[in-house]
Amino acid sequence: MTIALARIDDRMIHGQVTVGWGQQLRPDLILLANNAIAADAWQARVYASSVPPEIAVEILSVAESAARLAAAEESGERVLLLTGSPGEMSELVRLGAPIEQVNVGGLHFAAGKQEMLPFVYVDRQDLIALDRLLKAGVGLSAQQVPGGRDYPVGDEQLERMEDLL
Amino acid sequence: MTRGYVITHGAIGEELVRVATLILGPQVGLEAASNAGRSAQDITAGIAEWLAAGREPALIMIDDYGGSCANAAQLACGDRSDTAIVSGVNLAMILGFLTWRETHELEELSQRIVDKGREAIVRLGGR
């Protein structure tokens, strides 16, 4: 399996990822798919500096990331894939990235978002993207850290949120 | 006088500042914040807002290098020359900050605080 973890987390590269999941899964590569950060060398340097030296890190646009994942499948690298939003993860799947299961790890409160779980706040755009992932056959669940509670995210949960928004 | 902002996981920073004031008395120009429940964007915006609210040089103290607070502090400071960031904040560093912030320029102050924080970590007895 190439993708050790595909995670949606608006903090992107941070302690829960590098220390929590990183120590548990020991990926070869942390791949952050984010158009804005990939296009800004300064931001990319800041985020890359958070990754321990034993794990490689690449920060690429969403389109480049889809291609990079295809290459990783060939080479057998174990990848911890990150996006900052459900929309970017859904776009990766649309572009053909081999993603079967997605971990919703952290979407924090912002104006216009409603609480789905204590660590997951969503707006309509997020719901549409999560629904697209489900419809594409991708499994979803929400879990912050290894060993933490794993919450199901399915049609029932998304419909409940649609009623709230 | 250099301003200070302690941003950490959980309530570590708020407690460090509270305890420092129990030792040295009430302080101005020293604030604490938590990353709890906040997006990277929100943490960065909070630091940027605090930076913009004053004119004095600013020292940002974070708990863990390589976490959301570290990322946010670096992104909020950008290439400003009147700010410094140190990680690994502990009580000795806060006390050092409050003791030296009027007498030392930012660069020397931040280095002294890093040295002070390291000096505070020692083995005391036991095996």
Chai-1 contact restraints between the chains, C-beta under 6 A:
chainA,res_idxA,chainB,res_idxB,connection_type,confidence,min_distance_angstrom,max_distance_angstrom,comment,restraint_id
A,D10,B,S39,contact,1.0,0.0,6.0,A-B,restraint_1
A,R11,B,A40,contact,1.0,0.0,6.0,A-B,restraint_2
A,R11,B,S68,contact,1.0,0.0,6.0,A-B,restraint_3
A,H14,B,G67,contact,1.0,0.0,6.0,A-B,restraint_4
A,H14,B,S68,contact,1.0,0.0,6.0,A-B,restraint_5
A,G15,B,G67,contact,1.0,0.0,6.0,A-B,restraint_6
A,V46,B,N71,contact,1.0,0.0,6.0,A-B,restraint_7
A,V46,B,Q74,contact,1.0,0.0,6.0,A-B,restraint_8
A,V46,B,L75,contact,1.0,0.0,6.0,A-B,restraint_9
A,S50,B,G66,contact,1.0,0.0,6.0,A-B,restraint_10
A,H108,B,R38,contact,1.0,0.0,6.0,A-B,restraint_11
A,H108,B,S39,contact,1.0,0.0,6.0,A-B,restraint_12
